[in-house]
Every structure is written in structure tokens, then in C-alpha cells.
Amino acid sequence: MMSPLICFDIVEWHRLERVLRQFGLQQGIPPSCSIEQHLHSVDRRGRHKYDWEAFHAQYITLWASCAERIVTAPPMVGAMQFHDPYMEWYRRITRRLITPPLHRDQMRCIRRHSSDCY
């Protein structure tokens, strides 16, 4: 489920099912999303007196009906477990630690919980 976020010339899709944890709801693995590439080429250059309300009318209509797109999910109970499917997915797709090359060996040891690294 998506809802548009609108700021003058910019429209960004807000993926509602990706922020469930922020609202105390159980987070599942979100579906893949497609991005409307044509929206990325829209900007205000040379359009100082442009009618953005008319240009983005379809997205404004969607925003006005946002109450029809309320996401529901079971409430989160306690902390999410390490082996929860969402956490395994998250670890697989996310770069969690960004370290300078000088410290990478130390970070590998920390990630493995090894005591014989140094």
C-alpha cells in the first residue's frame, strides 16, 4: 500500500507497510516496490509560476483520500527476535556497519563474537 508525499514539485511514494515498527505494529517483509522514474525528472527549474496543483492533481486526490489506505497489523509484543524472518531479511539486504578499511578486521571479529581476534 502506498501514499504520496507531496511538496510543491516533488512527489515521493511512502510505502506504508515499511514503517509498521515505528507505530508499534508487527513488521513483515515488505514487498518489492517499483519507482515511478518520471517523477524524478520533475523539478522547479524554469517553472516559477507553474500550477503544481494542476500538474500533480492525481497525487493530490490520492493524498486527500488517505483515510481509505490505513494499514493495520497485529501489535508488536516485546522485542523482535534475532531469527525473526523480517530480521533475517533485513540483515541480508542491509549494509549495517560502515567502517574505514583500517578497522575492517576488527569489525569482522566483533561480528563473529570471537575473543581471539587481537
Secondary structure, DSSP 8 states (H G I E B T S, - for coil): -EEEEEETTEEEEEEGGG-GGGGTB-----------HHHHT---TT-TT--HHHHTHHHHHHHHTGGG------B--SS--TT-HHHHHHHHH-------GGGHHHHHHHHHT-S---
